[in-house]
Amino acid sequence: MTQANDDLVRAAAHPPVGGPVRPPVPPQAGGPPRGGPPPPPQYGYHGPPRQPYRWQPPPLAPDGRPLADFATRLLSYLIDYAIMTGVMMVVLVPAAVVFMFKVMPDFDEALDSPAPLDFGEVVVPFLLLELGLLVLTLVGYYVYNVEMMFRSGQTVGKKLMKIRVVPLTPGAALTRGMAAKRYLIEYICGVFVPFFAYLDGLWQLWDKPFQQTLHDKVAKTVVVKVAP
């Protein structure tokens, strides 16, 4: 006992460097060690880290007004197309009725007759009727889409959808020449060039920065929203 007491006195008089040695803390019974269990391993690809959302301003015309979106322009076109189709039917139906009662009986008699078909009495009137209807349709579309629109930049469909055609150059006025160029590309090329109408209308989906169609680019115009 004397030797053990001497060792304790000597250890107390000369403590180890760094302070007294603490005995290790035994783990708590029935629970995990201090600090919690290690996280489970992660397997598989979880994709790139999420980027914070950044607000994108709406596309603007050169004069600062917001551009019309694709859906609004499409609805405007469908409204105008329905109006023009209704007007054309008022003219086309009577012409078709007159042709059926005036020319078709002669055409049926010519088919039943052993005599050769008279080209001048049957075929020529039919071709003239087709040509006249085509010219009338194009003229009607010209009046509606050029003469009506260039004064205010709006057709009936554009007024209902609250959009307007304006020059690409800020402060410039929309002219009849600009409206005529839009008409030539949109309707004339759309009628006589296969699939051009689809390409022209869809061009705005990838055009940057002003979402122009091909007839907008030729006429140097853009379509903007009108404040309600």
C-alpha positions in Angstrom: 0.0 0.0 0.0 2.9 2.4 0.7 4.3 1.9 -2.7 0.9 2.5 -4.4 0.4 5.7 -2.4 3.8 6.9 -3.4 3.0 6.4 -7.0 -0.3 8.3 -6.8 1.4 11.2 -5.0 4.2 11.3 -7.7 1.6 11.2 -10.6 -0.3 14.1 -9.0 2.8 16.1 -8.6 3.9 15.6 -12.2 0.9 15.5 -14.5 1.4 14.4 -18.1 1.9 17.1 -20.8 -1.4 18.2 -22.3 -3.5 17.8 -19.1 -4.8 14.8 -17.3 -5.7 11.7 -19.3 -9.5 11.1 -19.5 -10.7 7.5 -19.6 -12.6 6.6 -22.7 -16.4 7.0 -22.6 -18.0 3.6 -23.1 -20.9 3.5 -25.6 -24.3 3.8 -24.3 -26.1 0.6 -23.8 -29.0 0.0 -26.2 -28.2 2.9 -28.6 -25.8 4.0 -31.3 -22.4 5.6 -30.5 -22.2 9.3 -30.1 -22.5 11.3 -33.4 -25.1 9.0 -34.9 -24.7 6.3 -37.5 -22.8 7.0 -40.7 -24.9 8.0 -43.8 -26.0 5.1 -46.0 -24.1 4.8 -49.3 -25.6 6.4 -52.4 -25.9 4.3 -55.5 -26.9 5.2 -59.1 -26.9 8.5 -61.0 -29.0 11.3 -59.5 -28.5 13.8 -62.3 -26.8 17.2 -62.3 -27.5 19.5 -59.3 -30.5 21.6 -59.6 -30.0 25.1 -60.8 -31.8 28.0 -59.2 -34.8 29.3 -61.1 -34.1 32.5 -63.1 -36.9 34.7 -64.3 -36.8 35.2 -68.0 -38.2 38.5 -69.3 -40.8 38.2 -72.2 -39.4 38.8 -75.7 -39.8 42.4 -76.8 -40.1 44.2 -80.1 -37.4 46.9 -81.0 -39.8 49.6 -79.7 -40.1 47.8 -76.3 -43.6 46.3 -76.7 -44.1 42.6 -75.9 -44.2 40.3 -78.9 -47.3 38.2 -79.7 -46.9 34.5 -79.0 -47.5 31.7 -81.4 -50.8 30.6 -80.0 -52.3 34.1 -80.1 -51.2 34.6 -83.7 -52.6 31.2 -84.7 -56.0 32.0 -83.2 -56.0 35.3 -85.0 -55.2 33.6 -88.3 -58.0 31.0 -87.8 -60.5 33.8 -87.1 -59.6 35.7 -90.2 -59.6 32.5 -92.3 -63.1 31.7 -91.0 -64.4 35.2 -91.9 -62.9 35.1 -95.3 -64.2 31.6 -96.0 -67.7 32.7 -95.0 -67.5 35.8 -97.3 -66.2 33.7 -100.2 -69.0 31.1 -99.8 -71.6 33.8 -100.3 -70.1 34.4 -103.8 -69.0 30.8 -104.6 -72.2 29.0 -103.9 -74.4 31.1 -106.3 -71.7 30.7 -109.0 -71.6 27.0 -108.5 -75.4 26.7 -108.7 -75.6 28.7 -111.9 -72.9 26.5 -113.4 -74.7 23.3 -112.4 -78.0 24.4 -114.1 -76.5 26.1 -117.1 -73.5 24.1 -118.1 -73.9 20.6 -116.6 -77.0 19.7 -118.7 -75.1 20.5 -121.9 -72.2 18.5 -120.5 -74.4 15.5 -119.8 -76.0 15.7 -123.3 -72.6 15.9 -124.9 -71.4 12.7 -123.1 -74.5 10.8 -124.2 -74.3 12.1 -127.8 -72.2 10.1 -130.3 -70.9 13.4 -131.6 -67.4 14.5 -130.4 -67.4 16.7 -127.2 -67.5 20.4 -128.0 -64.5 21.8 -126.1 -65.6 25.4 -126.4 -69.1 24.9 -125.1 -68.3 22.6 -122.1 -64.7 22.6 -121.0 -63.9 26.3 -121.5 -66.8 27.6 -119.3 -65.7 25.2 -116.6 -62.1 26.4 -116.7 -63.2 30.1 -116.8 -65.3 29.5 -113.8 -62.4 28.0 -111.9 -60.1 30.8 -112.9 -62.6 33.5 -112.0 -63.2 32.0 -108.6 -59.4 31.8 -107.9 -58.9 35.4 -108.9 -61.9 36.5 -106.9 -60.5 34.7 -103.8 -57.1 36.3 -104.1 -58.6 39.7 -104.6 -60.8 39.3 -101.6 -57.9 38.2 -99.5 -55.9 41.2 -100.7 -58.6 43.7 -99.7 -59.0 42.1 -96.3 -55.3 41.6 -95.5 -53.8 44.7 -97.2 -56.3 47.5 -97.6 -57.9 46.8 -94.2 -54.9 46.0 -92.2 -52.3 48.6 -93.3 -54.4 51.5 -91.9 -54.4 50.2 -88.3 -52.1 47.1 -88.5 -55.1 44.9 -87.5 -57.6 42.6 -89.2 -60.7 41.5 -87.4 -58.9 38.5 -86.0 -56.0 40.6 -84.7 -58.4 43.1 -83.1 -60.1 40.3 -81.2 -56.8 38.8 -80.1 -55.4 42.2 -79.2 -52.3 42.1 -81.5 -51.0 44.4 -84.1 -48.6 44.4 -87.0 -45.9 47.1 -86.7 -42.7 47.9 -88.6 -39.5 46.5 -87.3 -38.0 50.0 -87.2 -39.2 51.8 -84.1 -41.4 54.9 -84.9 -42.0 54.0 -88.5 -45.5 53.7 -90.0 -46.9 50.6 -91.5 -47.2 51.2 -95.3 -49.3 49.5 -98.0 -46.1 48.1 -99.5 -45.3 46.3 -96.2 -48.8 44.9 -96.0 -48.7 43.8 -99.7 -45.3 42.0 -99.1 -46.8 40.1 -96.2 -49.8 39.2 -98.4 -47.7 38.0 -101.3 -45.5 35.8 -99.2 -48.2 34.5 -96.8 -51.0 33.8 -99.3 -49.6 33.7 -102.9 -46.6 31.6 -102.0 -48.8 29.6 -99.5 -51.2 28.7 -102.3 -48.8 27.9 -105.1 -45.7 26.5 -103.2 -46.4 23.1 -101.5 -46.0 23.1 -97.7 -44.8 26.7 -97.7 -47.7 27.8 -95.6 -46.7 25.5 -92.8 -43.0 26.5 -93.0 -44.0 30.2 -93.0 -46.3 29.9 -89.9 -44.0 27.7 -87.9 -40.9 29.8 -88.5 -41.7 32.1 -85.6 -41.2 29.2 -83.1 -37.4 29.2 -83.6 -36.8 32.7 -84.9 -34.7 35.0 -82.7 -35.0 37.6 -81.3 -38.3 38.9 -82.7 -40.3 35.7 -83.4 -40.9 36.6 -87.0 -42.5 34.5 -89.7 -41.1 34.5 -93.2 -43.6 37.1 -94.4 -42.6 39.2 -91.4 -39.0 39.0 -92.5 -39.7 40.0 -96.1 -41.9 42.9 -95.0 -39.7 43.9 -92.1 -42.5 43.8 -89.6 -43.2 42.2 -86.2 -46.5 41.4 -84.4 -46.9 42.9 -80.9 -49.5 42.7 -78.2 -51.9 45.6 -77.7 -52.6 46.9 -74.2 -56.2 46.1 -73.2 
